């Protein structure tokens, strides 16, 4: 089988914990090179994952002719610059969310990649969750009837730390909503097949005094009329947090408990008026492997991307509207 040859820009953090291990399991991917901020760190990553090459600059990695595509998992402030450099080098791109510091900057990156003839996808790996896919199918098949309500909660603890770039707006673009709530907003739209039409947001620093919010609640009205609530926090410790995505319709319910996050799992409580309680046993897999294989399949076979970067920019526009809603005390229509 032909394989897409990968380079990783920012081989620590989420790349080291999840994406690289998932990439190594993908049947259409080959990890060629890793890049980190020092050669010592890069060599440690290379040795750990058994790939051929290590670099301490993105320019050097992007100049490597053996690399077809790059995965970018650096701090958000670097995303736009690195993505456009990758486009200049003719490398296809899978990039972590958000695509850039602002949606306007993200639009420019997408246009630049199109001009250079490279594909760019966003790291919304939760779309590939087993129960997420089951929820999407149940709604598409009409089992829920008209979907009228949705709720999602994704939280954790991010205590003050001077080294944490996520706590600085100039480096992250926002706080818990931008980092965690972004996945929930994407899933609200992806699972229902309907985009956000109106937004109202509440954001606060209830526990910590860093620049970005540690608590967020966003209310959404989708184009199909469904009313949704998304809550995300940086001040709820993991042992007591609950990661949930749920929907109610005129004919059924889908209650997803612990079905989001970085591991495919959890339980799905499904009940439909016409069919009663449903057996929702699932065969779980690796969401990151599925993400890498999906991207590789699109590039290798010239197929549309399953998670185009334009979807991430659209979600970022919803987030920016939620921030504006809080600041101005108004409901925003997109």
PLY file of the C-alpha trace (Angstrom):
ply
format ascii 1.0
element vertex 334
property float x
property float y
property float z
element edge 333
property int vertex1
property int vertex2
end_header
0.00 0.00 0.00
1.22 3.47 -0.85
1.88 5.57 2.24
1.83 9.28 2.93
5.19 10.37 4.32
4.84 12.63 7.37
6.85 15.23 9.22
5.71 16.51 12.63
6.21 20.16 13.60
5.95 20.36 17.39
6.59 16.77 18.43
5.87 17.27 22.15
2.51 17.70 23.91
-0.49 16.25 22.09
1.70 14.98 19.25
3.78 12.87 21.61
0.87 11.70 23.76
-1.65 10.87 21.06
-1.12 11.79 17.42
2.28 10.20 16.75
1.27 6.90 18.44
-1.90 6.98 16.34
0.09 7.77 13.19
2.34 4.76 13.73
-0.75 2.52 13.72
-2.11 3.98 10.47
-1.81 1.63 7.50
-1.26 4.45 5.00
1.22 6.60 6.95
4.98 6.69 7.45
6.60 8.96 10.04
9.77 10.32 8.41
10.82 13.24 10.62
10.08 15.17 13.80
10.88 18.77 14.69
11.27 20.29 18.15
12.65 23.60 19.49
16.06 22.09 20.29
18.01 19.34 18.57
18.31 17.52 21.87
14.51 17.31 22.17
14.13 16.47 18.50
16.66 13.64 18.70
14.92 12.28 21.79
11.63 12.22 19.86
13.30 10.62 16.83
14.80 7.89 18.98
11.54 7.28 20.82
9.48 6.84 17.65
12.13 5.27 15.45
11.82 7.69 12.55
14.66 8.63 10.20
15.28 12.30 10.90
15.18 15.02 13.54
15.14 18.78 13.01
15.23 21.85 15.24
13.57 24.21 12.75
10.46 23.94 10.61
12.36 25.36 7.63
14.78 22.44 7.65
11.99 19.88 7.98
9.96 21.51 5.21
12.96 21.41 2.87
13.09 17.61 3.18
12.00 16.06 -0.16
11.05 12.79 1.55
8.13 14.47 3.35
4.70 14.70 1.67
2.64 16.13 4.54
3.11 17.80 7.91
1.22 17.64 11.16
1.43 20.97 13.01
0.96 20.84 16.79
2.84 23.95 17.89
1.41 26.83 19.97
-1.42 28.60 18.12
0.56 31.81 17.64
2.87 29.91 15.27
0.19 28.12 13.25
-0.40 30.59 10.43
3.29 31.20 9.76
4.14 27.50 9.78
1.14 26.50 7.65
2.00 29.03 4.96
5.63 27.94 5.02
4.46 24.36 4.54
2.31 25.47 1.62
5.34 27.21 0.08
7.17 23.89 0.34
4.31 22.00 -1.31
3.48 19.94 1.81
-0.10 19.00 2.63
-1.15 20.00 6.15
-3.02 18.58 9.13
-3.11 21.31 11.78
-4.38 21.41 15.33
-7.21 23.75 16.23
-7.56 26.66 16.16
-6.09 27.14 12.71
-4.81 30.62 13.60
-5.13 33.30 16.30
-8.20 34.76 14.56
-10.74 33.54 12.05
-9.66 36.31 9.67
-6.09 35.03 9.79
-7.40 31.48 9.31
-9.26 32.48 6.16
-6.02 33.94 4.80
-4.16 30.69 5.51
-6.81 28.63 3.69
-6.72 30.95 0.69
-2.92 30.78 0.65
-2.93 26.98 0.71
-5.46 26.88 -2.13
-3.25 29.22 -4.15
-0.26 26.93 -3.56
-2.25 23.81 -4.41
-1.93 22.03 -1.07
-4.66 20.52 1.10
-5.15 21.65 4.71
-7.27 19.83 7.29
-8.10 20.56 10.94
-7.46 18.33 13.95
-11.05 17.67 15.03
-10.25 14.05 15.84
-13.33 13.66 18.07
-15.44 13.41 14.93
-13.92 9.96 14.49
-15.19 8.68 17.85
-17.26 5.50 17.63
-20.24 6.84 19.57
-20.04 10.24 17.86
-20.39 8.47 14.52
-23.33 6.46 15.89
-25.07 9.65 17.08
-24.59 11.32 13.72
-26.03 8.31 11.91
-29.05 8.04 14.23
-29.95 11.69 13.58
-29.32 11.41 9.83
-31.52 8.28 9.71
-34.40 10.23 11.30
-34.57 8.14 14.47
-34.63 11.28 16.64
-37.27 13.08 14.64
-36.72 16.82 14.86
-33.70 17.52 17.07
-34.66 20.25 19.55
-31.96 20.31 22.25
-28.26 19.65 22.65
-25.78 19.86 25.50
-22.01 19.39 25.74
-19.50 19.77 28.57
-15.72 19.43 28.27
-13.56 20.60 31.16
-10.33 20.10 33.04
-7.87 21.82 35.35
-5.36 24.32 33.97
-3.83 26.03 36.99
-1.72 29.19 36.60
1.69 28.48 35.11
3.95 31.06 33.52
5.07 28.51 30.94
1.50 27.66 29.84
1.03 29.42 26.49
-2.71 28.68 26.60
-3.06 31.25 29.41
-1.91 34.16 27.20
-4.38 35.50 24.67
-1.63 36.67 22.32
-0.38 33.08 22.09
-3.64 31.11 22.26
-6.40 33.39 20.95
-8.61 32.54 23.95
-9.05 30.35 26.99
-11.10 27.28 27.81
-13.65 27.99 25.07
-10.93 28.21 22.42
-9.08 25.17 23.74
-11.86 22.80 24.85
-15.23 24.27 23.94
-14.13 24.43 20.30
-14.51 20.63 20.04
-18.01 20.75 21.50
-19.22 23.45 19.10
-17.80 21.47 16.20
-19.60 18.32 17.38
-22.91 20.14 17.86
-22.77 21.06 14.18
-21.19 17.87 12.87
-23.55 15.45 14.62
-26.72 17.36 13.74
-25.60 18.43 10.26
-26.69 21.99 11.02
-24.61 25.15 11.42
-24.84 27.75 14.19
-27.11 30.70 13.41
-27.13 32.66 16.69
-24.74 32.83 19.65
-24.80 34.11 23.24
-21.84 33.70 25.55
-20.80 34.07 29.19
-17.09 33.96 30.05
-15.40 34.58 33.38
-12.31 34.06 35.49
-13.97 32.42 38.47
-10.89 30.71 39.88
-7.71 31.99 38.23
-6.41 35.42 37.27
-4.64 34.66 34.00
-5.50 36.60 30.82
-7.97 34.16 29.29
-11.24 32.83 30.70
-11.30 29.77 32.95
-15.11 29.35 32.73
-17.37 29.51 29.68
-21.01 28.86 28.82
-22.21 29.35 25.26
-25.79 29.13 24.00
-26.34 28.29 20.36
-29.32 28.30 18.02
-28.68 26.11 14.99
-30.12 26.67 11.53
-32.48 23.72 12.08
-33.84 25.42 15.21
-32.07 23.17 17.74
-31.06 25.02 20.91
-27.71 23.96 22.38
-25.55 24.72 25.41
-21.78 24.24 25.50
-19.87 24.50 28.78
-16.10 24.36 29.16
-13.82 25.05 32.11
-10.15 25.27 33.06
-11.04 25.10 36.78
-12.67 21.67 37.21
-10.17 18.90 38.14
-10.19 15.84 35.90
-11.33 13.37 38.61
-14.62 15.24 39.00
-15.12 16.56 35.48
-17.66 14.92 33.18
-17.22 14.95 29.41
-20.61 14.72 27.76
-22.42 15.27 24.48
-26.17 14.72 24.39
-29.17 15.43 22.16
-32.93 15.24 22.52
-35.45 15.14 19.72
-39.19 14.82 19.29
-38.80 11.04 18.95
-35.66 10.10 20.86
-32.64 10.84 23.00
-28.90 10.29 22.70
-26.95 10.71 25.94
-23.21 10.39 25.42
-21.22 9.99 28.65
-17.39 10.24 28.38
-17.59 9.73 24.61
-15.37 12.75 23.90
-11.80 13.46 24.90
-8.58 11.86 23.64
-9.62 8.20 24.00
-12.42 6.49 22.09
-14.79 5.13 24.70
-17.65 6.01 27.03
-21.28 4.98 26.94
-24.19 5.98 24.73
-27.71 5.86 26.19
-30.04 5.78 23.21
-33.82 5.60 23.36
-36.33 6.15 20.55
-40.12 6.34 20.82
-40.56 3.89 17.95
-37.93 1.38 19.11
-37.40 1.82 22.85
-34.00 1.46 24.55
-31.22 0.56 22.17
-28.17 -1.67 22.58
-25.21 0.65 22.04
-22.30 -1.73 22.48
-19.37 -0.49 20.45
-16.05 -1.62 19.06
-13.69 1.21 19.96
-10.52 2.20 18.13
-7.95 4.97 17.97
-9.43 8.30 16.88
-6.01 9.66 15.94
-5.28 6.68 13.71
-8.64 7.17 12.01
-7.88 10.88 11.58
-4.47 10.17 10.01
-5.85 7.44 7.76
-8.71 9.67 6.63
-6.34 12.50 5.74
-3.96 10.12 3.97
-6.79 8.54 2.00
-7.89 11.98 0.81
-4.40 12.98 -0.31
-3.36 9.66 -1.83
-6.63 9.12 -3.69
-7.50 12.73 -4.51
-10.68 12.69 -2.44
-12.36 15.52 -0.49
-11.07 16.06 3.05
-13.37 14.76 5.78
-12.35 17.61 8.10
-11.37 20.61 5.94
-9.68 23.49 7.75
-12.54 25.74 6.66
-14.70 23.91 9.23
-12.29 24.98 11.99
-12.39 28.60 10.83
-16.20 28.54 10.81
-16.20 27.25 14.41
-13.70 29.96 15.34
-16.12 32.57 13.97
-18.75 31.15 16.31
-16.28 31.42 19.21
-15.38 34.99 18.35
-19.09 35.81 18.25
-19.46 34.23 21.71
-16.66 36.42 23.08
-18.25 39.51 21.55
-21.63 38.50 22.97
-20.17 38.41 26.47
-18.34 41.71 26.06
-21.30 43.60 24.61
-24.13 41.80 26.38
-25.95 40.93 23.15
-27.00 37.92 21.09
-24.96 37.65 17.89
-26.51 36.54 14.60
-23.98 35.04 12.20
0 1
1 2
2 3
3 4
4 5
5 6
6 7
7 8
8 9
9 10
10 11
11 12
12 13
13 14
14 15
15 16
16 17
17 18
18 19
19 20
20 21
21 22
22 23
23 24
24 25
25 26
26 27
27 28
28 29
29 30
30 31
31 32
32 33
33 34
34 35
35 36
36 37
37 38
38 39
39 40
40 41
41 42
42 43
43 44
44 45
45 46
46 47
47 48
48 49
49 50
50 51
51 52
52 53
53 54
54 55
55 56
56 57
57 58
58 59
59 60
60 61
61 62
62 63
63 64
64 65
65 66
66 67
67 68
68 69
69 70
70 71
71 72
72 73
73 74
74 75
75 76
76 77
77 78
78 79
79 80
80 81
81 82
82 83
83 84
84 85
85 86
86 87
87 88
88 89
89 90
90 91
91 92
92 93
93 94
94 95
95 96
96 97
97 98
98 99
99 100
100 101
101 102
102 103
103 104
104 105
105 106
106 107
107 108
108 109
109 110
110 111
111 112
112 113
113 114
114 115
115 116
116 117
117 118
118 119
119 120
120 121
121 122
122 123
123 124
124 125
125 126
126 127
127 128
128 129
129 130
130 131
131 132
132 133
133 134
134 135
135 136
136 137
137 138
138 139
139 140
140 141
141 142
142 143
143 144
144 145
145 146
146 147
147 148
148 149
149 150
150 151
151 152
152 153
153 154
154 155
155 156
156 157
157 158
158 159
159 160
160 161
161 162
162 163
163 164
164 165
165 166
166 167
167 168
168 169
169 170
170 171
171 172
172 173
173 174
174 175
175 176
176 177
177 178
178 179
179 180
180 181
181 182
182 183
183 184
184 185
185 186
186 187
187 188
188 189
189 190
190 191
191 192
192 193
193 194
194 195
195 196
196 197
197 198
198 199
199 200
200 201
201 202
202 203
203 204
204 205
205 206
206 207
207 208
208 209
209 210
210 211
211 212
212 213
213 214
214 215
215 216
216 217
217 218
218 219
219 220
220 221
221 222
222 223
223 224
224 225
225 226
226 227
227 228
228 229
229 230
230 231
231 232
232 233
233 234
234 235
235 236
236 237
237 238
238 239
239 240
240 241
241 242
242 243
243 244
244 245
245 246
246 247
247 248
248 249
249 250
250 251
251 252
252 253
253 254
254 255
255 256
256 257
257 258
258 259
259 260
260 261
261 262
262 263
263 264
264 265
265 266
266 267
267 268
268 269
269 270
270 271
271 272
272 273
273 274
274 275
275 276
276 277
277 278
278 279
279 280
280 281
281 282
282 283
283 284
284 285
285 286
286 287
287 288
288 289
289 290
290 291
291 292
292 293
293 294
294 295
295 296
296 297
297 298
298 299
299 300
300 301
301 302
302 303
303 304
304 305
305 306
306 307
307 308
308 309
309 310
310 311
311 312
312 313
313 314
314 315
315 316
316 317
317 318
318 319
319 320
320 321
321 322
322 323
323 324
324 325
325 326
326 327
327 328
328 329
329 330
330 331
331 332
332 333
